[in-house]
Amino acid sequence: MAQLGIQQLLQAEEEAKSIVARAREEKTMKLKRARDEAHQEVQEFRARKDQEFQEHLQTHSSSSDSYTATLAQDTESKIAAIQGEAQQKHEKVVEMLLQAVADVYTEVEDLSRI
């Protein structure tokens, strides 16, 4: 009788081990499947966003080119205006520099008070 009870316990333990092993295998398979599905979703999302970005670049690159041309033209006109103003004030600036260099302060201060 005792032998029969022990035998049943051993069988139950083996069954439990096999059930746990199957559960672990199923869990591993589910995790692998979930990881594969997530990887696939990420790839699809990346491809979709890349496509949207490329479309955005195509639609906005032409406006970017015209903006660049406008900006270059505006910059050139501002440079020309600055150069013109420098030419106009050139003589006055040279005169001021020569005057500052030529006017030498020749008085000696009384330093005995210090």
QUITA-V596527 format. One record per pair of residues at least 24 apart in sequence whose ideal C-beta (glycine too) atoms are under 10 Angstrom apart, sorted by the first residue. I is the first residue (numbers start at 1). J is the second residue. D is the distance in whole Angstrom. If there is no record, write none. Layout:
BEGIN
I,J,D
I,J,D
END
This chain:
BEGIN
none
END
